[in-house]
Amino acid sequence: MNLSNYVNTFGQDTLRRYGERVHKIAIDAGFTCPNRDGSIGRGGCTFCNNISFSPNGRRPDSIAEQIESGRQVISRRTGAKKYMAYFQAYTNTYADVEELSRLYNQALSQPDVIGLDIGTRPDCVPDKVLDLLVDYQQQGYEVWLELGLQSAHDATLDRVNRGHGFAEYRQAVQRARCRGIKVCAHLILGLPGESRDHYIASLERVLSLGIDGLKLHPLHVVKGTQLANEWRRGEYRALTLEDYVADAVELVRRTPEEVVFHRLTGTASSSILLAPDWCSKKWQVLNRITAALARQAKNPDKNTGQQTPSIPRWHKVCSV
């Protein structure tokens, strides 16, 4: 079974468009976050130990060294010859535009790097940054803006000390899409107090604004976080694998075919992961999701016939 038979994956989307494999290389460019340095808050999100989301963690290597290291691993594993520079760790637009340009240019100057994938917060994308990304697009580079929303429910965002609400996400998406920038939204399943109904509502809200890509991620309980303390006190119960697979499949079913899934699960190192233990087993999760989608395709019930909404397209002229 192949996941791409049932889901429009990033790998298959780029393979169709470029005629060969395109892989992301994760980069830690040394950024911080306004929710950690005191600009809007301290301590960060209750679940955030960024090492769990960035396998490279805090590393001193230059951008060129990180790309070369990633290239060697990926080329041996898959034979890929084209790469996206994925600025992943922390908030990768949280600097003045001159510094951002310097860092992004370092990545784009490396051999076989065809574009940028910029992970950031929706409250950290001023117009000057968006205009910089447009400039790269106009030069022919592939550009994605990944916005970490996590939930469309302000009560949940407050509870996890996110430091922004859905309004900031809405404004960022509108300003990015009216410029023609491709947007990938991040949603986390398993946030405290949320259920499948919350996940569906979050998905519907991001779809109503229009997105080009989507990432789904199970909530990790990792060492060094407030969430870990809540989990130890029995105040938070982690998702089971069965629930995550069922919820992810339901969201896939409700997502229009043209939306590209950049991720359907996420892993954390066993050295810092506390719960759920299956979050260290990426392929087990993906195989379970694939099998569930395959069963659904063979035995559709009356609920799986629901029509997914079309995605609003951006305006030719910015009006926000």
FENMOVEN-V205440 format. One line per field, one symbol per residue. ss: DSSP state (@ for helix, = for strand, . for the rest). psi: psi as a letter, one per 40 degrees, with the letter a starting at -180 (. if undefined). Layout:
# FENMOVEN-V205440
ss=???
psi=???
This chain:
# FENMOVEN-V205440
ss=..@@@...=@@@@@@@@@...======.........=....=.......@@@..........@@@@@@@@@@@@@@@@...======.........@@@@@@@@@@@@....========......@@@@@@@@@@@@...=========...@@@@@@......@@@@@@@@@@@@....========......@@@@@@@@@@@@@@...======..==...@@@@@@@........@@@@@@@@@@@@@......====.........===.@@@@.@@@@@@@@@@@@@@@@@...@@@@...............
psi=hhdeeeigiddddddddeeihhiihhhheeiaheedeedeiidaidehheddehdeahieiidddddddddddddddeeieiihhhhdhaheegiidddddddddddeeiheheaihhhaieefgiddddddddddddeeihhhhhhgddiehddddddefdeiaddddddddddddeeehhhhhhhhheiheiaddddddddddddddhidiihihihihiifidddddddeeehhiiidddddddddddddehidehhhdieiiiihedehdiideeegdddddddddddddddddghaddeehhiiihhiiidhhe.
